[in-house]
Amino acid sequence: MRLWPQKQNMIKHSLKLSQNRAIHQYWGRASNIYLIEDHKAKETLMIDCGLPSDVKGLIDVLDSMPPIKRVVCTHYHVDHAAGWIQLKEVFRDCDIWLHENARPFVTGHERIPYPSLKDWFTVLIPCMKEYSYFPDLAGLFRGGLYGTPFKKKFPEDRVHFFGNNQQILPGFDTIYTPGHRPDSVSFYEQDSGVFVSGDFLIVLNGVVVKNPFVTSQEDQDSSLSKIKQIKGITHIYPGHGICRPFSADIPDSGS
């Protein structure tokens, strides 16, 4: 894999996808944000948008890239979607897309379930430690609770929804990978072998693991079987943790 030089400290990893396109891993406050820089189309696309407190740093990075046109979320959780609260005010020509199964949660008709105590100790706390992130009251009052069980309704400014196999990111296949959430999706670029997994697969202590924090274990197992049948995946670009080579032998997080 050809790495590009880091643009600043928040860019952990960059890969040239083609002559005109590159993907950058932005190390956010609590999770990863991916920026697809496309100089031919003269636009930048964003996969997940972090927390509201991520936006200031994102603006600095995006200043050297083509205009941002679209945010696509891997799933509706606070650390992957709440950045839109601030981002929408700064980038007025940008919109946000989520899987259609997120609709009732975005509109407030359904609430996201609470994580279990086991989820906190096996996934949530280890992920927060890796990013040195622990939410404060100020962050919560700035809207950090969107995408959690506590907040009823997401701001609907320029919000759109997409289906299972709808290509929403040019050059990337949309792969429906429910389990962690019923609206979880991943994105796969065949030429490079890059698989952006959201929280379907995460990286803890440098190891790609199956995320045990799920709403449906049956769906999670089915999603894992699905991607094991894709022969061209070479690297996992996770929602949490560093980018790592892919192996079909993926351990549980507690292994």
N, C-alpha and C positions, 0 to 999 in steps of 0.2 A: 504494500500500500504506500502510495506517495503522500507524505505529509507536507502540508504547507507551514511556513513559519507562523508562530502564534502572533495574533494581532495585538493582544494585550492579555493580561492575566486571566480574564474571565473566559477566553477561548482556550479550551483544554486540548482540542484536537481538530484538525482540518484535513479534508481529503478532496483532491481534484476528481470530479466525476467525469468531466469531459473538457474539451478545449475552453468552453465558456461557462461551465458550471462547477460549483464546489459546495460541499456541505461542511458546516462548522458546528462543533459542540460547544455551546455556551454553558458554563458551570454556574447555575443560578443559586439563589439563596438556599433552596431546599431540593431542587431537582434540575434535570438537564433541559435545555432548550436547544433546538436545532435550527440553524439558519441555512437555507438553500439559496446561494447567491448565483443568479443567472444573468450574465452580462449580455447575452444575445437577446433575451426577452426583456432586458432592462428592468428586472424586478427581483425582489427578494421575498421568499416564502418562509414562514416560520412554523415549525412543528412544536406545539405547546408554547405557552407564554408565561409560565411561572407564576410568581406572586406579584402583587402590586409593587412591592419593594424591589423587584428585579428590573423594573422599567427604566429607571435612571441609567443603570449600567448598559441596558440594551440600546438605549438611544445613542450612547457614546459609540458602541460597536456599529450600529446601523448607519451612523453618519458617513462611514467610508464605503457603504454598499449601495446598490441600486435601491430605489424606493420599495418599501415593504407593501405588498398588495394583499396578502392573505395569511391568516393564522389558521392552522388545522390542528385540532386537539386529538391526542390519542385516546383520551377519556376525560370524563367530567369529574375531576377531583380538584380541590382547592389549589394544590401546588402545580397544576398543569393548565388551569383555565383562569384563575382569578386575576392574573396580570392584565386581562382584557379590561378590567375596571379602569385602569389608568391608560393603557395602551390606546384604547378607542378615542380618548381625548386628544392624544398627540398625533396619531396617524389617521386622519379623517377619511382617507381614500382606501383604507384597509377594512376587510371584513373578517369574521371568524366563523369557522365551520366545525361542527361536531356530528358524531354519528347520530342517526335518527332515533336510536334507543335512548339517547340522552335527553330527548325533548321533554318528557314529563318532569324530569329533575330540574332542567333549566327553567321551565315555566313555573315551577313550584307546586305542581300537582302531586308530586311524590317527593319524599325525602330520602336522602342517602342513608343507609344503615350505619350505626355506630361500629367502629372497629372493636373487636374483642380484646381482652387483656392479652391474649396470646399474640394477636396481630401487633400490638404495641411493642411487645418485647422481642418478637422475632424479626419484625420488618421496620415498623415506623421509627422506633428509637434508634436502631442501628443506622438507618438512612439519615436521620437528623444529625447523628453524631458525625457521620462522614462529611457532611456539609457544614458542620459546626453551627447548625441552625436550631434555635429554640424560640418559638413565637413569643412576642411580648404583647402587652395589652394594646399598645399604640398600633401595632401591625394588625391586630384583630379588628380594631375600630376603623381602620382604613379600608376594610372590606375583605380582609384575609379569610373570612369564613365562607365566602361563596364556594360552592362545591363541597360543602360539608353537611352533616345532618342539621346544623344549627341555623343555616341561612335559607330563607324560603325561596327567593327568586333571584335569578341571575339577570343583569341588565341586558335587555334584548336589542340594543343598538347593533344593527348590521349582523345579526346572528342568523346562520343558515345551517341546514342539516343535509347529510349525504347518506347514501345507501351502502350496502355491504361491499359491492364490487365497483363502485363508482370511482373513477380516477379523479382524485381531487388535487393531487400533486403531480405536475407534469414529469414524466419519466419514472414515476414510482407506482407500483401496483398497490392498491388498497386491499389489505387482507384482514378480514374480520376475525378477531382473536378474543372473544369474550371469555370471562372467567373472573379476572380481577374486578371488572365491572361489566354489566351487560352491554355497554356501549364501547368496550375496548377495541381498538383497531391498531394494526401495525402497518408499516410501509416498507416496501421492498423495491430496491433498484437493481434490476437484473444484471446490468453491465458491470457494476462494481461489486455486487454481492452484499451490499449494505442492507441491513434489516433493522429498521427503527422500531423498537419493541414497545415503547411506552412502559407501563408497569406490568405487562404480561410476563416479560423476563426482565430481571434486574441484575445488577452486579454488586455483590457484597464482598468486601475484602479482595477485590480483584477477580472474583469467580462469578461466571454467569450461573444464575440459579433460577429455579421455578419459584415464582412469587406465591407463597402460601396464603397471603392476604387476599382472599377471593370471596365473591358473592355466590359463585357456583363452582364447586370442585369438578363436577362433570364437564362443564363448559371449558374449564381450564385444561383438563386432560385432553379433551377433544381438540382444543386449539394447539396444544403441544404436538399431538399426533399429526395435525395438519402441516405444521411447519417442518417437521422432520421429513416429510415427503418432498419438500422443496430442495432440489439438489444444489442450487447455486448459491445458497447463503454462505458467506464467508466470515462476516463480522456482525456482531450485535452492537447496536447503538441504543443503549438502554435509557429508560426514564430516570434511573438513579444509578450512579456509578460510572466508571470509565468504559470506553469502547474496548471490546474484547473479541478475539477470534471465536467463531461459532463451532460448537461440537454438538452432535446429536445426543451425546451422553451428558444430560444436564441434571445436576444434583438438586435436591431440595435445599432450601436455605438453612435448615437445621442440620444438614449432613456434615 
